[in-house]
Amino acid sequence: MRRVIRLIVGSIVMGGGIAIAMKGGFGVDPMALFWEGIHIQTGMSYGTANLLVSGVIILMLFFIDRSQLGIGTVVNSVLVSLSMDLISLLPLESELFLIRLFLLLIGLVLLAGGIVYYGSANFGRGAFDGLIFGIVNKTKYTIRMIRSSFDLILVILGMLLGAKLSLGPIVSVLTIGYMMQFFHTHLRQIDEK
């Protein structure tokens, strides 16, 4: 039951974090910037770009680390989408730069914590999260190094495809890998007690 709660709560926190960060109006993450670039080049919708990229990543995971895939891959996608939609209804927008920056930072903290928490249930991870943790498991590089590297690659690819860089993806590249490493380390210490 504890694992199910982690999957549900972590996924909801993750989706809420994305929605709160979006309320800041600075953009959120490098993957969204990459989807935007695909949209610009192909005319494909963001949702279709997401499905395409997720499909390619899931295929990669079959060769890298199949243990990252499971029922949690599906449950996470559904709960993240639902919680994003619900939290986005909250009137959190502001014209003040500091409040917008605060929303971005709080959203990214929740996103990083949610990713680690739902993943600790071991029911499988979403495509991109699974790729990150699959590579970490196979290479023994740190979460922060792998996540930050992939985020930087996605930003560069998105910009090469024509997407406009904003503050959110920059802050994400610089912080989310470190925050995920922090939450992962501390959650493992709590679990070992």
ABEGO torsion letter per residue (X at the ends): XAAAAAAAAAAAAAAAAAAAAAAAGAEABAAAAAAAAAAAAAGBBAAAAAAAAAAAAAAAAAAABAAABEAAAAAAAAAAAAAAAAAAABBABBABAAAAAAAAAAAAAAAAAAAAAAAAAGAEBBAAAAAAAAAAAAAGBBAAAAAAAAAAAAAAAAAAAGBBBBAAAAAAAAAAAAAAAAAAAAAAAAAAX
